[in-house]
Amino acid sequence: NQYKSIEPWLKRKDVKGKDDKEYFQSKDDRAKLDGMYECILCACCMTSCPSYWWNPEYYLGPAVLLQAYRWIADSRDQFTEE
């Protein structure tokens, strides 16, 4: 599955403390993610993308690329280089 190939979840090197409930980020870091959470993975952009039609095994498509960038841009994720 193409979506799973980007590992769309928060990955951390350090473990959250017992009393910690969430990973905080600055307002500026959170603002960088605006516009990336609105995608509901409906695949409309995939079905209208000729590059994806012809090369689905090589080109992940716009929705998957947006989601991949969403995790790259998230300051809480510690595996960005991966």
C-alpha positions as CSV (number, residue, x, y, z in Angstrom):
1,N,0.0,0.0,0.0
2,Q,1.4,3.4,-1.1
3,Y,0.1,5.3,1.9
4,K,1.6,2.8,4.4
5,S,5.0,3.1,2.6
6,I,5.5,6.6,3.9
7,E,4.9,5.4,7.5
8,P,2.2,8.0,8.4
9,W,2.6,8.2,12.1
10,L,4.6,10.1,14.6
11,K,8.0,8.5,15.3
12,R,10.1,9.5,18.3
13,K,13.6,8.4,19.5
14,D,12.9,9.4,23.1
15,V,10.0,7.9,25.1
16,K,7.4,10.2,26.6
17,G,7.5,10.4,30.4
18,K,4.9,8.6,32.5
19,D,3.1,11.9,33.4
20,D,3.4,13.4,29.9
21,K,0.2,13.2,27.9
22,E,1.4,14.9,24.6
23,Y,4.3,16.3,22.7
24,F,4.2,20.0,22.6
25,Q,5.3,22.3,19.8
26,S,5.6,26.0,19.3
27,K,2.9,28.0,17.7
28,D,5.2,28.7,14.8
29,D,5.9,25.0,14.3
30,R,2.2,24.3,14.4
31,A,1.5,27.0,11.9
32,K,3.8,25.2,9.4
33,L,1.3,22.3,9.4
34,D,-1.7,24.4,8.5
35,G,-3.2,23.2,5.2
36,M,-1.8,19.6,5.6
37,Y,-4.4,18.3,8.0
38,E,-7.4,19.1,5.8
39,C,-6.7,16.3,3.3
40,I,-9.2,13.5,4.0
41,L,-7.5,11.1,1.6
42,C,-10.6,11.0,-0.7
43,A,-8.3,10.3,-3.7
44,C,-9.9,12.9,-6.0
45,C,-6.5,14.4,-6.7
46,M,-5.1,10.9,-7.5
47,T,-7.9,10.1,-10.0
48,S,-7.3,13.4,-11.8
49,C,-3.5,13.2,-11.9
50,P,-2.1,11.9,-15.3
51,S,1.3,11.3,-13.8
52,Y,-0.3,8.9,-11.3
53,W,-2.4,7.1,-14.0
54,W,0.7,6.2,-16.1
55,N,3.1,5.4,-13.3
56,P,1.3,4.3,-10.1
57,E,4.1,1.9,-9.2
58,Y,6.7,4.7,-9.3
59,Y,4.8,7.9,-8.5
60,L,3.0,7.9,-5.1
61,G,0.5,10.6,-6.1
62,P,-0.3,14.0,-4.7
63,A,-2.3,12.8,-1.6
64,V,0.5,10.5,-0.4
65,L,3.2,13.1,-1.1
66,L,1.2,15.7,0.9
67,Q,0.9,13.3,3.8
68,A,4.6,12.4,3.6
69,Y,5.6,16.1,3.7
70,R,3.2,16.6,6.6
71,W,5.4,14.2,8.7
72,I,8.6,15.7,7.4
73,A,7.5,19.2,8.5
74,D,6.2,18.1,11.9
75,S,8.8,19.3,14.5
76,R,7.7,16.5,16.9
77,D,8.8,13.7,14.6
78,Q,12.4,12.7,15.2
79,F,12.9,10.5,12.2
80,T,12.7,13.2,9.5
81,E,16.0,12.1,7.9
82,E,14.7,8.6,7.5
